[in-house]
């Protein structure tokens, strides 16, 4: 038996698909084509660069709001903020 025979297909109802995609940004086809040309390692590196940029932007925002905090305290605040988004509050 090959993979095609063992694979079960699940189809969503059109209304379910509409609910899933409602509110999503439109597809950026140029960006998608550029990403498709990248190697897996380049995609990971691009993601890591985007994360570093977002963390630096957040750190800058916190620095403006809390100028009295040290760099270590700002970094901990950024980490706490990002971790709560990724892991959820306990």
C-alpha positions, 0 to 999 in steps of 0.5 A, a space after each residue: 500500500 502506498 502513501 496515496 492509498 493510506 492517506 485520508 482526506 478531510 474536507 472543510 465545509 465552505 462556511 468553515 473555511 470562510 470563518 477560518 480566513 476571515 480577518 486574515 491579511 491578503 496573501 503577499 504573492 511577491 513575498 511568498 515567491 521570494 520565501 519559496 526560493 530560500 533554502 530551509 536554513 535561510 528561512 530559519 535565519 529570516 525568521 530569527 532576524 524578524 524575531 530579533 527585530 521585533 524584540 529590539 522594537 519592543 525593548 525600545 518601546 519599553 525603554 521609552 516607557 520605563 527610562 529608569 530601568 537598566 538594560 537587564 531589567 528591560 530585557 527581563 520585561 521583554 522576555 516576560 512579555 514575549 513568554 506570556 504571549 507564546 506560553 499563556 499565563 499560568 
